Amino acid sequence: MAERGSDAGDEPPKADKLAELLRNQTRSLPAFDTDPIPDDDWIEDQLWIERVVPGVLWFDGGVGPVKVPKQASDLVRPGWAVTLTLARIAGEWRILEVGNVYP
């Protein structure tokens, strides 16, 4: 039980670091026109992370794979929630904006 409590104390700083890494990733996106993106390929919401593998996340509702830095996927666990904007561009989900991460 003490170990579990210790792990929970580590999660808020990891969540903050994850948000920072994801925001940094959005800065490297090339410019693109959002008008032709269909509604089904655009998400602005809080999503829960369902699956994590090195460098890739999947969110609830079948959203994914979403490529992320390996350092980011190393921090996160399934069940965390992320407020974000995603768009499917050229067949790949991309993170456009990141709000908060909740462990």
C-alpha positions in Angstrom: 0.0 0.0 0.0 2.8 2.4 0.8 4.4 1.6 -2.6 1.1 2.4 -4.4 0.9 5.7 -2.5 4.4 6.5 -3.5 3.6 5.8 -7.2 0.6 8.1 -7.1 2.8 11.0 -5.8 5.0 10.6 -8.9 2.2 10.9 -11.3 1.4 14.7 -11.3 5.0 15.6 -12.2 5.0 12.9 -15.0 1.6 14.3 -16.2 3.1 17.8 -16.4 6.1 16.5 -18.3 3.9 14.6 -20.7 1.9 17.7 -21.5 5.2 19.6 -22.1 6.5 16.9 -24.4 3.3 16.8 -26.4 3.1 20.6 -26.7 6.7 20.6 -28.0 5.7 18.0 -30.6 2.9 20.2 -31.9 5.4 23.0 -32.6 7.2 20.9 -35.2 4.0 20.3 -37.3 4.2 21.9 -40.7 1.5 24.4 -41.6 -1.6 23.0 -43.2 -5.1 24.0 -44.1 -7.7 22.8 -41.6 -10.7 23.5 -43.9 -10.6 20.3 -45.9 -10.4 18.1 -42.8 -13.7 16.2 -42.4 -15.5 16.3 -39.1 -14.8 12.6 -38.5 -11.1 13.3 -38.7 -11.1 16.2 -36.2 -11.4 15.8 -32.4 -11.4 18.4 -29.7 -12.1 16.7 -26.4 -10.8 15.0 -23.3 -9.7 11.5 -24.2 -8.5 8.6 -22.1 -5.4 6.7 -23.0 -6.3 3.1 -23.7 -3.0 1.7 -24.9 0.7 2.6 -24.8 3.6 1.2 -26.7 7.0 2.9 -27.2 6.4 6.0 -29.3 2.7 5.4 -29.8 -0.6 6.1 -27.9 -4.2 4.9 -28.5 -7.1 6.8 -27.1 -10.7 5.7 -26.2 -13.1 5.5 -29.1 -10.6 3.8 -31.4 -8.5 6.9 -31.9 -5.0 6.0 -32.8 -2.3 5.2 -33.3 -0.9 8.6 -32.4 2.9 8.9 -32.7 4.6 10.6 -29.8 8.2 10.9 -28.6 9.3 7.7 -26.8 10.1 9.9 -23.8 6.4 10.8 -23.7 5.1 7.2 -24.0 7.5 6.2 -21.2 5.8 8.5 -18.8 2.1 7.7 -19.4 -0.1 4.9 -18.3 -3.4 3.7 -19.7 -6.3 5.4 -17.9 -4.8 8.9 -18.0 -6.9 11.6 -19.6 -5.6 14.3 -22.0 -7.4 17.3 -23.2 -6.3 17.8 -26.7 -7.1 18.6 -30.4 -6.3 15.8 -32.9 -6.7 15.7 -36.6 -6.2 12.9 -39.1 -3.9 14.3 -41.7 -2.8 12.1 -44.7 -4.2 9.1 -42.8 -2.3 9.7 -39.6 -3.6 11.1 -36.3 -1.6 14.2 -35.3 -1.8 16.2 -32.1 -2.5 19.8 -32.8 -3.1 21.3 -29.3 -2.6 20.0 -25.8 -4.4 21.2 -22.7 -4.1 19.3 -19.4 -3.0 15.8 -18.6 -4.8 14.0 -15.7 -3.2 10.9 -14.2 
